[in-house]
């Protein structure tokens, strides 16, 4: 009896030990499996006004998430992003390379979820949104890896959105409204007479030819007429005085 019981006890102990090891492995692996996800069901290349839903899972059991900084992929500009909804009190602010959503710390153990709308998705097969996840204790998780780890581990993958092919006839809408013409850039761009140096140089001469010379001739004519009239009057008076 004793000999048959000992192996059974050993087996039971081994089973308990194995279960404990597996449980510990799962517990240790759980935080490493946390990540940031992005979803947009049916999103296609060149689609317009697409809402993206992000979920950032927490990796800390002592601090709350306070901010998520996103580095936008090529083809999406910060000006193309409009904030939708998110944690209470959180706001979106554009950055040089993307945007940040931040606000009061989320309760410890809680995930951060928010949405944004993209003006138009670029013509691509997939989009990676590298994300820096900050906590109120100063910790920062970097979800920026674009490839699977070589060792097969979880790593820190960037949230990636797969896109369907662009719809027939879809075209880029551009990065913004057309620039308004500046004052003075009307359709008539021919220079005015004052803008032509030759006109400026000929201005005084033209004024002399067109105005001064005619007036001079008129003045001389008046002088001649007055002189003749005065001479005739003087001659008649002189003749009258001689006859007396």
URLIN-V549583 format. One record per residue. N is the residue number from 0. RES is the residue in one small letter. SS is DSSP state (hx for helix, st for strand, lp for the rest). PSI is psi in degrees with one decimal (* if undefined). D_FIRST is the distance of its C-alpha to the first C-alpha in Angstrom with 1 decimal. Layout:
n:N res:RES ss:SS psi:PSI d_first:D_FIRST
n:N res:RES ss:SS psi:PSI d_first:D_FIRST
This chain:
n:0 res:x ss:lp psi:-44.6 d_first:0.0
n:1 res:x ss:hx psi:-39.7 d_first:3.8
n:2 res:x ss:hx psi:-33.8 d_first:5.5
n:3 res:x ss:hx psi:-25.5 d_first:5.3
n:4 res:x ss:hx psi:-35.5 d_first:6.1
n:5 res:x ss:hx psi:-48.0 d_first:8.8
n:6 res:x ss:hx psi:-36.7 d_first:10.9
n:7 res:x ss:hx psi:-40.6 d_first:11.1
n:8 res:x ss:hx psi:-39.4 d_first:12.4
n:9 res:x ss:hx psi:-40.0 d_first:14.7
n:10 res:x ss:hx psi:-42.5 d_first:16.1
n:11 res:x ss:hx psi:-42.1 d_first:16.8
n:12 res:x ss:hx psi:-40.8 d_first:18.6
n:13 res:x ss:hx psi:-38.4 d_first:20.5
n:14 res:x ss:hx psi:-43.2 d_first:21.6
n:15 res:x ss:hx psi:-42.5 d_first:22.9
n:16 res:x ss:hx psi:-41.3 d_first:24.6
n:17 res:x ss:hx psi:-43.2 d_first:26.2
n:18 res:x ss:hx psi:-39.4 d_first:27.5
n:19 res:x ss:hx psi:-41.6 d_first:29.0
n:20 res:x ss:hx psi:-43.3 d_first:30.7
n:21 res:x ss:hx psi:-41.8 d_first:32.1
n:22 res:x ss:hx psi:-41.8 d_first:33.4
n:23 res:x ss:hx psi:-38.5 d_first:35.0
n:24 res:x ss:hx psi:-43.0 d_first:36.6
n:25 res:x ss:hx psi:-41.8 d_first:38.0
n:26 res:x ss:hx psi:-39.8 d_first:39.3
n:27 res:x ss:hx psi:-31.1 d_first:41.0
n:28 res:x ss:hx psi:-20.9 d_first:42.4
n:29 res:x ss:hx psi:-50.0 d_first:43.9
n:30 res:x ss:hx psi:-34.9 d_first:46.9
n:31 res:x ss:hx psi:-22.0 d_first:47.7
n:32 res:x ss:hx psi:-9.3 d_first:47.9
n:33 res:x ss:lp psi:151.3 d_first:50.7
n:34 res:x ss:lp psi:-179.6 d_first:54.1
n:35 res:x ss:st psi:134.2 d_first:57.6
n:36 res:x ss:st psi:151.0 d_first:58.4
n:37 res:x ss:st psi:135.9 d_first:61.7
n:38 res:x ss:st psi:144.1 d_first:62.4
n:39 res:x ss:lp psi:82.8 d_first:65.5
n:40 res:x ss:lp psi:128.0 d_first:64.8
n:41 res:x ss:lp psi:8.7 d_first:67.2
n:42 res:x ss:lp psi:136.4 d_first:69.0
n:43 res:x ss:st psi:156.2 d_first:71.3
n:44 res:x ss:lp psi:140.4 d_first:73.4
n:45 res:x ss:lp psi:8.8 d_first:76.8
n:46 res:x ss:lp psi:147.4 d_first:75.8
n:47 res:x ss:st psi:149.8 d_first:77.6
n:48 res:x ss:st psi:57.8 d_first:76.5
n:49 res:x ss:st psi:129.7 d_first:72.8
n:50 res:x ss:st psi:125.7 d_first:70.5
n:51 res:x ss:st psi:132.2 d_first:67.5
n:52 res:x ss:st psi:120.6 d_first:64.5
n:53 res:x ss:st psi:141.8 d_first:62.6
n:54 res:x ss:st psi:119.6 d_first:59.2
n:55 res:x ss:st psi:110.4 d_first:58.1
n:56 res:x ss:lp psi:144.7 d_first:54.5
n:57 res:x ss:lp psi:148.5 d_first:53.8
n:58 res:x ss:lp psi:7.9 d_first:51.7
n:59 res:x ss:lp psi:139.6 d_first:52.0
n:60 res:x ss:lp psi:14.2 d_first:50.1
n:61 res:x ss:lp psi:-9.4 d_first:52.7
n:62 res:x ss:lp psi:158.8 d_first:56.1
n:63 res:x ss:lp psi:151.5 d_first:58.1
n:64 res:x ss:st psi:134.1 d_first:59.9
n:65 res:x ss:st psi:-22.0 d_first:63.7
n:66 res:x ss:st psi:151.4 d_first:65.2
n:67 res:x ss:st psi:114.6 d_first:64.9
n:68 res:x ss:st psi:126.9 d_first:67.3
n:69 res:x ss:st psi:130.6 d_first:67.8
n:70 res:x ss:st psi:114.1 d_first:69.4
n:71 res:x ss:lp psi:146.8 d_first:71.1
n:72 res:x ss:lp psi:165.8 d_first:71.0
n:73 res:x ss:lp psi:138.3 d_first:74.2
n:74 res:x ss:lp psi:-7.6 d_first:76.5
n:75 res:x ss:lp psi:121.8 d_first:75.6
n:76 res:x ss:lp psi:154.1 d_first:77.8
n:77 res:x ss:hx psi:-34.8 d_first:77.2
n:78 res:x ss:hx psi:-14.5 d_first:80.3
n:79 res:x ss:hx psi:-4.1 d_first:78.5
n:80 res:x ss:st psi:132.5 d_first:75.8
n:81 res:x ss:st psi:129.6 d_first:76.1
n:82 res:x ss:st psi:137.4 d_first:73.5
n:83 res:x ss:lp psi:-92.6 d_first:72.0
n:84 res:x ss:lp psi:160.1 d_first:69.5
n:85 res:x ss:lp psi:-163.4 d_first:66.7
n:86 res:x ss:lp psi:151.5 d_first:65.2
n:87 res:x ss:lp psi:128.8 d_first:67.5
n:88 res:x ss:lp psi:-1.2 d_first:70.1
n:89 res:x ss:lp psi:149.3 d_first:69.5
n:90 res:x ss:st psi:159.9 d_first:72.5
n:91 res:x ss:st psi:137.8 d_first:73.2
n:92 res:x ss:st psi:130.2 d_first:75.4
n:93 res:x ss:st psi:147.5 d_first:76.6
n:94 res:x ss:lp psi:177.0 d_first:76.1
n:95 res:x ss:lp psi:-27.7 d_first:77.6
n:96 res:x ss:lp psi:5.5 d_first:74.7
n:97 res:x ss:st psi:-119.4 d_first:73.3
n:98 res:x ss:st psi:166.4 d_first:72.6
n:99 res:x ss:st psi:134.5 d_first:70.5
n:100 res:x ss:st psi:128.3 d_first:69.1
n:101 res:x ss:st psi:167.5 d_first:68.3
n:102 res:x ss:lp psi:-160.4 d_first:68.4
n:103 res:x ss:lp psi:145.6 d_first:66.5
n:104 res:x ss:lp psi:137.0 d_first:62.9
n:105 res:x ss:lp psi:149.6 d_first:60.4
n:106 res:x ss:lp psi:143.6 d_first:57.7
n:107 res:x ss:lp psi:130.4 d_first:54.7
n:108 res:x ss:lp psi:-6.8 d_first:52.3
n:109 res:x ss:lp psi:149.9 d_first:55.0
n:110 res:x ss:lp psi:159.8 d_first:56.3
n:111 res:x ss:st psi:123.3 d_first:60.0
n:112 res:x ss:st psi:137.3 d_first:61.6
n:113 res:x ss:st psi:167.4 d_first:65.2
n:114 res:x ss:st psi:150.5 d_first:67.6
n:115 res:x ss:st psi:157.8 d_first:70.8
n:116 res:x ss:st psi:130.9 d_first:73.3
n:117 res:x ss:st psi:130.9 d_first:74.6
n:118 res:x ss:st psi:-46.1 d_first:78.2
n:119 res:x ss:st psi:136.7 d_first:77.4
n:120 res:x ss:lp psi:147.1 d_first:74.5
n:121 res:x ss:lp psi:170.0 d_first:75.5
n:122 res:x ss:lp psi:89.7 d_first:75.5
n:123 res:x ss:lp psi:166.0 d_first:72.0
n:124 res:x ss:lp psi:-30.0 d_first:68.7
n:125 res:x ss:st psi:158.9 d_first:66.6
n:126 res:x ss:st psi:130.0 d_first:67.3
n:127 res:x ss:st psi:128.9 d_first:65.2
n:128 res:x ss:st psi:85.0 d_first:65.7
n:129 res:x ss:st psi:134.8 d_first:64.5
n:130 res:x ss:st psi:134.0 d_first:63.5
n:131 res:x ss:st psi:119.7 d_first:63.2
n:132 res:x ss:st psi:116.0 d_first:61.1
n:133 res:x ss:st psi:148.8 d_first:61.9
n:134 res:x ss:st psi:165.0 d_first:60.2
n:135 res:x ss:lp psi:-2.7 d_first:61.8
n:136 res:x ss:lp psi:7.9 d_first:60.1
n:137 res:x ss:lp psi:-6.9 d_first:61.8
n:138 res:x ss:lp psi:145.2 d_first:59.0
n:139 res:x ss:st psi:121.8 d_first:60.1
n:140 res:x ss:st psi:131.8 d_first:58.0
n:141 res:x ss:st psi:103.8 d_first:59.8
n:142 res:x ss:st psi:81.0 d_first:59.2
n:143 res:x ss:lp psi:-1.8 d_first:61.5
n:144 res:x ss:st psi:135.6 d_first:59.7
n:145 res:x ss:lp psi:-8.3 d_first:61.1
n:146 res:x ss:lp psi:155.7 d_first:58.6
n:147 res:x ss:lp psi:141.0 d_first:54.8
n:148 res:x ss:lp psi:143.1 d_first:53.0
n:149 res:x ss:lp psi:-29.1 d_first:52.5
n:150 res:x ss:lp psi:1.6 d_first:48.9
n:151 res:x ss:lp psi:7.3 d_first:48.1
n:152 res:x ss:lp psi:-175.4 d_first:47.7
n:153 res:x ss:lp psi:-41.5 d_first:49.3
n:154 res:x ss:lp psi:-159.5 d_first:52.3
n:155 res:x ss:lp psi:70.8 d_first:55.2
n:156 res:x ss:st psi:142.8 d_first:56.9
n:157 res:x ss:lp psi:140.9 d_first:60.3
n:158 res:x ss:st psi:128.2 d_first:60.5
n:159 res:x ss:st psi:136.2 d_first:62.0
n:160 res:x ss:st psi:120.5 d_first:63.8
n:161 res:x ss:st psi:138.3 d_first:64.2
n:162 res:x ss:lp psi:145.9 d_first:67.6
n:163 res:x ss:st psi:162.1 d_first:68.8
n:164 res:x ss:lp psi:151.7 d_first:72.0
n:165 res:x ss:lp psi:146.5 d_first:75.2
n:166 res:x ss:lp psi:150.4 d_first:77.0
n:167 res:x ss:lp psi:131.4 d_first:80.1
n:168 res:x ss:lp psi:-4.4 d_first:83.1
n:169 res:x ss:lp psi:136.9 d_first:81.2
n:170 res:x ss:lp psi:155.3 d_first:83.0
n:171 res:x ss:lp psi:139.3 d_first:82.6
n:172 res:x ss:lp psi:-2.4 d_first:84.5
n:173 res:x ss:lp psi:172.1 d_first:85.2
n:174 res:x ss:lp psi:-7.4 d_first:84.2
n:175 res:x ss:lp psi:175.0 d_first:86.7
n:176 res:x ss:lp psi:154.6 d_first:90.1
n:177 res:x ss:lp psi:146.1 d_first:93.1
n:178 res:x ss:lp psi:131.6 d_first:95.0
n:179 res:x ss:lp psi:140.9 d_first:98.1
n:180 res:x ss:lp psi:144.2 d_first:101.4
n:181 res:x ss:lp psi:162.5 d_first:102.9
n:182 res:x ss:lp psi:132.5 d_first:106.3
n:183 res:x ss:lp psi:0.0 d_first:109.1
n:184 res:x ss:lp psi:47.0 d_first:107.2
n:185 res:x ss:lp psi:175.8 d_first:109.0
n:186 res:x ss:lp psi:-32.2 d_first:109.8
n:187 res:x ss:lp psi:99.5 d_first:113.3
n:188 res:x ss:lp psi:10.1 d_first:112.7
n:189 res:x ss:lp psi:139.9 d_first:116.2
n:190 res:x ss:lp psi:145.5 d_first:117.7
n:191 res:x ss:lp psi:162.6 d_first:120.4
n:192 res:x ss:hx psi:-34.8 d_first:123.9
n:193 res:x ss:hx psi:-17.5 d_first:123.2
n:194 res:x ss:hx psi:-9.9 d_first:120.2
n:195 res:x ss:lp psi:116.9 d_first:122.4
n:196 res:x ss:hx psi:-34.7 d_first:123.9
n:197 res:x ss:hx psi:-35.7 d_first:127.0
n:198 res:x ss:hx psi:-39.2 d_first:127.7
n:199 res:x ss:hx psi:-39.1 d_first:127.5
n:200 res:x ss:hx psi:-34.7 d_first:129.9
n:201 res:x ss:hx psi:-6.0 d_first:132.3
n:202 res:x ss:hx psi:-56.9 d_first:132.2
n:203 res:x ss:hx psi:-42.6 d_first:135.1
n:204 res:x ss:hx psi:-42.3 d_first:137.4
n:205 res:x ss:hx psi:-38.5 d_first:136.7
n:206 res:x ss:hx psi:-37.8 d_first:137.6
n:207 res:x ss:hx psi:-43.1 d_first:140.8
n:208 res:x ss:hx psi:-38.4 d_first:141.8
n:209 res:x ss:hx psi:-22.2 d_first:141.0
n:210 res:x ss:hx psi:-46.1 d_first:142.4
n:211 res:x ss:hx psi:-45.9 d_first:144.6
n:212 res:x ss:hx psi:-47.9 d_first:147.1
n:213 res:x ss:hx psi:-41.9 d_first:148.1
n:214 res:x ss:hx psi:-36.9 d_first:148.8
n:215 res:x ss:hx psi:-44.2 d_first:150.8
n:216 res:x ss:hx psi:-42.3 d_first:153.0
n:217 res:x ss:hx psi:-43.3 d_first:153.5
n:218 res:x ss:hx psi:-43.2 d_first:154.5
n:219 res:x ss:hx psi:-39.3 d_first:157.0
n:220 res:x ss:hx psi:-41.5 d_first:158.5
n:221 res:x ss:hx psi:-43.1 d_first:159.0
n:222 res:x ss:hx psi:-43.7 d_first:160.7
n:223 res:x ss:hx psi:-44.1 d_first:163.0
n:224 res:x ss:hx psi:-44.9 d_first:164.0
n:225 res:x ss:hx psi:-41.7 d_first:164.6
n:226 res:x ss:hx psi:-42.1 d_first:166.7
n:227 res:x ss:hx psi:-43.3 d_first:168.8
n:228 res:x ss:hx psi:-41.3 d_first:169.4
n:229 res:x ss:hx psi:-39.6 d_first:170.4
n:230 res:x ss:hx psi:-41.2 d_first:172.7
n:231 res:x ss:hx psi:-41.8 d_first:174.4
n:232 res:x ss:hx psi:-44.0 d_first:174.9
n:233 res:x ss:hx psi:-37.9 d_first:176.4
n:234 res:x ss:hx psi:-41.4 d_first:178.7
n:235 res:x ss:hx psi:-41.1 d_first:180.0
n:236 res:x ss:hx psi:-39.6 d_first:180.7
n:237 res:x ss:hx psi:-40.5 d_first:182.4
n:238 res:x ss:hx psi:-38.6 d_first:184.6
n:239 res:x ss:hx psi:-38.8 d_first:185.5
n:240 res:x ss:hx psi:-33.6 d_first:186.6
n:241 res:x ss:hx psi:-32.6 d_first:188.8
n:242 res:x ss:hx psi:-26.0 d_first:190.7
n:243 res:x ss:lp psi:* d_first:191.7
